[in-house]
Amino acid sequence: MNAMLGRLAALVMVLTAGCGLGTNPGAQLKESVEDYVRSMRWGHIERAANYVPQALRSQFIRQKRLAQSQLQIHEYEIRAVEYTQGSPRARVIVMAVWSRAADPVTHQQLLSQEWRNEGRGWELARQHEVQQLPQGAEVLDLKDAL
C-alpha cells in the first residue's frame, strides 16, 4: 500500500508541477483513481459508482452489492498507471486480493482498467482481468507520464 501511495504521489508531483491541483487532468486522474480504489477496498459501493458512467451506475451498484455479500476484499491497490499528459484516456492496473465469505483462502486478481475523461471528469469505462502486468508497466516511468 505504501509503495502505491509513493508512486501516485510522485506521479502527481510531476503532473501538477506549475498547475493548480484539481485543474490538471493528471491530478484529477490521480484523485479519481485513488478515491475509486479506496471506496472499493472499504465497500463504499455508492461512492465508487460515482466514477462509473451514469447509464451504468444502477447495474454497477447491484452487481457490486451482490459480490459484496459473497466476497471480502482484503486489498485493492494500484500497481501501474499509464497516462500521457493531456490525453483523455488512461490505463490503471489494480491488484485485488479477496476471499469468499465461507472460505479463508485468498485469491489475487490483476485488473486492467480503462479510464476516460470526456468532459465530465474521469470515469472508469472498462475493466477486465489480466494475467500479468503489461510489458513495461512494472515500473512507472514518470517521463512517459508527461
C-alpha positions in Angstrom: 0.0 0.0 0.0 2.8 2.4 0.8 4.5 1.7 -2.5 1.3 2.5 -4.3 0.9 5.8 -2.5 4.6 6.7 -3.1 4.1 6.0 -6.9 1.0 8.1 -7.1 2.5 10.9 -5.0 5.5 11.0 -7.4 3.2 10.9 -10.4 1.0 13.8 -9.1 4.1 15.9 -8.2 5.4 15.6 -11.7 2.0 16.1 -13.4 1.0 19.0 -11.3 4.2 21.0 -11.4 3.2 24.6 -12.2 -0.5 23.7 -12.2 -3.2 24.1 -9.6 -4.2 20.8 -8.0 -7.6 19.7 -9.3 -7.4 21.7 -12.6 -4.8 19.5 -14.2 -6.3 16.3 -15.8 -3.4 14.3 -14.4 -4.1 15.5 -10.9 -7.8 14.8 -11.4 -7.0 11.3 -12.7 -4.9 10.6 -9.5 -7.7 11.9 -7.3 -10.4 9.9 -9.1 -8.4 6.6 -9.2 -7.4 6.9 -5.5 -11.0 7.6 -4.4 -12.4 4.8 -6.5 -9.8 2.3 -5.2 -10.3 3.4 -1.6 -14.0 3.2 -2.0 -13.9 -0.4 -3.5 -11.4 -1.5 -0.8 -13.7 -0.4 2.1 -17.0 -1.4 0.4 -18.3 2.1 -0.3 -20.1 1.0 -3.5 -22.2 4.1 -4.0 -19.2 6.3 -3.7 -17.2 4.1 -6.2 -20.2 4.3 -8.5 -19.6 8.0 -9.0 -16.7 7.0 -11.2 -18.9 4.8 -13.5 -20.8 6.3 -16.4 -24.3 7.4 -15.3 -26.0 4.9 -17.6 -24.2 2.0 -15.9 -24.4 3.1 -12.2 -27.5 1.2 -11.2 -26.2 -2.0 -12.7 -22.8 -1.4 -11.2 -24.3 -0.9 -7.7 -26.5 -4.1 -8.0 -23.5 -6.2 -9.2 -21.1 -4.9 -6.5 -23.6 -5.3 -3.7 -24.2 -8.9 -4.7 -20.5 -9.6 -4.9 -20.0 -7.8 -1.5 -22.4 -10.2 0.1 -20.4 -13.2 -1.1 -16.8 -11.9 -1.0 -14.5 -10.0 1.2 -11.9 -7.6 -0.3 -8.7 -7.7 1.7 -6.6 -5.4 -0.6 -7.3 -3.3 -3.6 -4.2 -1.4 -4.7 -2.8 0.4 -7.7 0.1 -1.4 -9.4 0.7 0.7 -12.5 -0.6 3.8 -14.3 -0.2 4.5 -18.0 -1.1 8.1 -18.8 0.2 10.8 -21.2 -0.4 14.3 -20.1 -3.4 15.8 -21.8 -4.8 12.5 -23.0 -8.4 11.8 -22.3 -7.6 8.1 -21.6 -5.5 6.3 -19.1 -4.9 2.7 -18.1 -4.6 1.7 -14.5 -3.6 -1.8 -13.3 -5.1 -2.8 -9.9 -4.4 -5.8 -7.7 -7.4 -7.2 -5.8 -6.9 -9.7 -3.0 -10.2 -11.3 -1.9 -11.8 -14.3 -0.4 -15.2 -15.9 -0.4 -17.2 -15.4 2.8 -17.1 -19.0 3.9 -13.6 -19.8 2.6 -10.4 -18.4 4.2 -8.3 -19.0 1.1 -7.3 -15.6 -0.5 -7.2 -15.1 -4.3 -5.3 -12.4 -6.2 -6.6 -10.9 -9.3 -5.0 -8.3 -11.6 -7.4 -5.9 -13.2 -6.8 -3.6 -16.2 -9.0 -0.5 -16.0 -9.5 2.0 -18.8 -10.3 5.4 -17.6 -11.7 8.2 -19.8 -12.2 11.9 -19.3 -14.8 13.2 -21.7 -15.6 16.5 -20.0 -17.5 15.1 -17.0 -14.4 14.1 -15.1 -12.6 10.8 -15.1 -14.7 7.7 -15.3 -14.0 4.0 -15.3 -15.0 3.0 -18.8 -13.9 -0.7 -18.8 -12.3 -3.2 -16.6 -11.1 -6.7 -17.3 -8.8 -9.3 -15.7 -5.3 -9.7 -17.0 -2.8 -12.5 -16.2 0.2 -10.3 -15.7 1.3 -6.7 -15.7 1.6 -5.3 -19.3 5.1 -5.3 -20.5 6.8 -2.1 -19.4 4.2 -1.3 -16.8 6.0 -2.7 -13.8 7.9 0.5 -13.1 6.1 3.8 -13.5 8.2 5.9 -15.8 7.4 9.5 -14.9 9.0 10.8 -18.1 6.3 8.9 -20.1 3.5 10.3 -17.9 4.1 13.9 -19.0 
